[in-house]
Amino acid sequence: MGRRALITGVTGQDGSYLAELLVSKGYTVYGLVRRLSTPNMTHLAAVKERIHLIDGDLTDQSSINNAIRESQPDEVYNLAAQSFVQTSFKQPTLTCDVSGVGVVRMLEGVRLHAPQARFYQASTSELYGQVQREPQDEATPFHPRSPYGFAKLMGYWAVINYRESYGLHASNGILFNHESPRRGIEFVTRRITHGVAQIALGKSKNLHLGNLAARRDWGYAPEYVEGMWRMLQQREPSDYVLATNTSFTVAQFASLAFKVAGFRNWRKFVSVDQALMRPAEVHTLRGNPKKARKRLGWQATTRVPELVKKMVAADLENLEGPRR
């Protein structure tokens, strides 16, 4: 009998890629989804007939318990969160309830109803915030600079506590930024590639961005979900950084995107919008994935120039529609 997996956040970028990966490996996949008036299942188009969706919410313990009892998972991937940093400054308590306390609710559900299941928590490079050294690895001190960051830090330590207290096979994946054409439009990389496509097609004349000097370690999302899966195949649980060990500024990412669309002078299209600035900025993030490479056999292979090409091409195709 094949293995069973429960994914929270299954309709998002990472959740949909992970669902496709697990289905391809013969898993029976269950996805926890919030009940919305118009659920967005676009990303699940390739596998929607092969996965089982369960209504639930990370703010509701009873629905989490029901989902775990129904799915009886061998593996649980907690990818759901209020994951937009800018929103976390406007809705800090909601962010903490979903991205911090929500992790505790998931761990409690697993402890009580599926204690043999292996648990993956989607942690984040935003834990490092005001970085102490570069590149960052599993031993680098944390200094989060947003409600999203400190909510995720609560989830990170909850995983370690449940691992040490109850013997759960629970691991944190400290994933640095990872993107794809499925990235939400509110995230800077997708804001750039979608904006560039609109300008290229004559649908817009400019692109508003925040801090152009912010530097990030960007990888390709489908490769990162492979790393998540590999973490749960290990004999012992642990915490891993997944990253490329390279970094680019937002300005460099924008320049590459405009070049893909055939524009040389990207600056004449871009203006800085103060409303998109964070109250406390994270200036630079670059991760060292040495542990993941050694123990998991994982490494990122898609670099930023190739990633930008994929995303711009997808946005151009989506905006042009059937004519393309």
N, C-alpha and C positions, 0 to 999 in steps of 0.2 A: 504494500500500500504506500502511495506517495506521501510526501510530507505536506503539512498544512501550515500556512502562514497567514497572519493577520497584519494588515498595513493600515495605520492611521494616516490621514492626509493622502489617501490613494488617488485623489483627483488632481493633485498638484504635479509640478514638474518631476520631482524625485519619485513620488508615489507611483505615477504612471509608468515611468521607466522601470522601476523596480518590479511592478506587477508584470510587465512584459517579460522581464528577465526570469522571474520565478515561474511563470507559466511555461516558458521555453524549457525550463528544467524539470517540468512535470509536477510542480506543486499544485495543490488545491489552494487557491488564493481567496481570502476574504478581505474586504475593504471597509473600514469604518468611515461613514460619510454623515455630515450634518444634514438634517432635513431642511432643504431650502425650497422656496416656491418654484424656482427654476434651476435645478441642479446642473452644474456644468460638467458634462461627461466627455467633452471634446478630446481630451488627452487620452482617454481610455478606449477610443474608437477601435483600436486594433484588438483589444482583448475583452471588451465589455460583455461578450456572450460567454466568456470562459472564467469570469470571476463572480464572486458572490458579495453583494453589497449589503451592509448592515447599518441601520440608522443608529447614530450615537454621537456623543459630544464629549470632549475632554473636560468640560466643566461639570459633567454629570456622572457620578460614580456608578449609579445603577445601570446606566446604558453601557458603560465600559464593562461592567461585570457580565451583563447579558451577552455582549459581543464576544467576550472571551469564552464564556460557557458554550455559546453556539458554535464558535469556530474551532474550539479545542486545538489551539495552535501548537505546533512544534517550535515555531519562531514567531516573534512579535517585533515589528518594526514601527517605532513611534516617530513618525515624520510630521505629524500635525503640530501646528504652532500658529501664533500670531507672529508672522515671520518678517514683517516689514519694519525696519528700524525706525524710520521717520514716524510711522503711526504709533510706535511704542511710546514716544514722548507725549503724544496726545491722549493715548489710552493706556497709561502705565498699569493700572490695577487689572484691567482685562488681560493685558499681556502677561502679567505675573500669574493670573489665574489659569490661563491656557498653557503658557510655555513653561511655567514653573510648577505650580501645584498640580497641573494636569499630568505631569510626569509622575508625580507621587501617586496620583489616582491610577495611572496605568500600572505602575509597579505593584500597588496593592492588589489590583485585579489579578495580575499574574501570580502574585504570591499566594492568593487565596484559591484561585480557580485553575491555574495551570503552572504550578511551581517547577515543573520540569522543562518548561518552555525556555528558549533562549531569547534574550531581550536586547534589542538595539535601540539606543537613544540617539537621535539626530542632534548632536551638539554643534558648536559653531566657532569659527575663528574670532567672532566678536567677543568671546571670553577674554581675549588678550587685550583688546582696547588700546590703552596707552601702553604700548609694548615696552618690555624691559630689555629685550635683546632680539637680534635678527640673525637668521630666521627663527621662527617660533617652533618649538617641538612640545612633546608631552610633558616636559619638566619646566617649561617656561612659566613664570608666575602670571596669574590672571589679574587684569585690572579693567573690567568692563566699563564702557562709557555710555551706556544707554539702558533704559528699562528692559529692552529686549535682551541685552547682554547679561544683566544681572538676573533676569528671570531664567535664562538658559543656564546660568551658573548654578542656580538652585537645582535645576534638573540634573545637571552634571554630577553634583555631589549626592543627590538622592540615589542615583544609579550606583555610585560607589558604596553608599551606606547600605543599600539593600543587598548588594553583592557580599559585603563583609558581614552583615548581620544575619542574613537568611540563606546565604549560599546560592543566590540566584546567579545564573549564567547571564550576566548583564554587562553590556559594553557600551562605551561612549565613542561615537565617531566624531572627532573634532574636524569637521570638514571646512576647508577654506572655500571661497566663492566658487561656485560651479554653475555654469550657464548652459543654455540651449535655446532653440526656437520655442520651447514650451515655457520659458521663463515668464513670469508675470510682468505686465506692461509697466508696473510701478517701480520695478527694479532698474537701476541705472543702465545696465548693459542693454536690456530690451528697450528701454526708453530711447537709447541711442540708435539701435538698429532699426526700430520701428520708425523713429523720427527721420532717419536718413532715407529710408524707403519712401516715406511720404514726400520728402523734398525731391527725391529723384523722379517721382511720378507726378510732380506738380500739384500735390495735394496740400502742401505746406511750404512756408518760406523760411522758417527758422526752428531752432531746437533749443529749449531751455534746460539747462543743467545746473547742478549745484557746485560742489567743490571739485574743480578740474584737477587739482594737485593730489587728491586722494589716490593712494597707490594700493592695488590689490593683487592677490594671487588668484588668477581666474583659470578654471579648468572646465572640462566638458562633462555635463551631468551623467550621461549614460555610463561613463567610466567610473564615476564615483559610486553609483548604486551597486556596481560589481564589487567595490570595496566593502560596502555595507554587508553584502551577502558573505563575503569571505571572512569577515570578523566573526560571524555566528557559526562558521564551520570549524573554528579553532577549539581545541580540547579545553583550554582555559579562557575565561573572559578577560578582556583588558581594554585599554583605551588607546585609540590610534588617531594620529593626524593624517589626513589625506589632503595633499596639496601638490603643486607643480614645482615648488622652490624657485619660481620666477615671479616677477611682479611688473605691472604696467600701471601708469596713471590713467585716470579717467580721460584726460586729454589725449593720451596715446591711443586708447581704445576708440575714441571718437574719430581721430585722424585716420585710423585703419579702416573704420566703417565707411567714411566718406570716400576713401580711395577705392574701396570695393565698388562703390556706386558710380565711380568715374569723376569724382570731384577732387581737385588738388588743394584748394584753399578752404579748408574746413572751418576756419575761424570766422569767416564772414557770415556763416549760417548759425553760429552758436552764441548764445548769450547766457550770462550767469544770473540765475534767479535766487535771490536771498531766501526766498520761502523754502527752497530745497536744501538749505544748509542745516546741519545738525547743531543743536545747542552745545554738544560736546563731540568734537570730531575724532574719529579714528583715522590717523594720518597714513599709516602704512602697515600692511599685513603681508607676510611671506612665510609659508610653512615649510618645514623640513619633514618629508615623509619617509625618512630612513627606516624607522621601525616598521611601518607598513610594508615597505619594499622587502625588508629582511624576513619578517614573520608571515606576511600574507602573500608575498610574491606579487604585490600590487604596485603599479606605477602609472602615472598619467602620461598619455602619449599625444593627446591633441593639444597643441599650443595655441596661444591667443590669435595669431593671424589666421589660422585655419578655423578656429571657433568663430571669429568675426565673419568670415566668408559664409559659413553655414547659416548664421543668424540673419545676416543681411539678405541672402538669397531667399530664405524662407519668408521673411517679411515682404520682400518684393513680390513673391509669388502669391502670398495671401492677399495683398492689396490690389494686385492686378486682376486677380480672379481668373475666370475661365479663359480669357484671351491669352494668358501666358501658357 
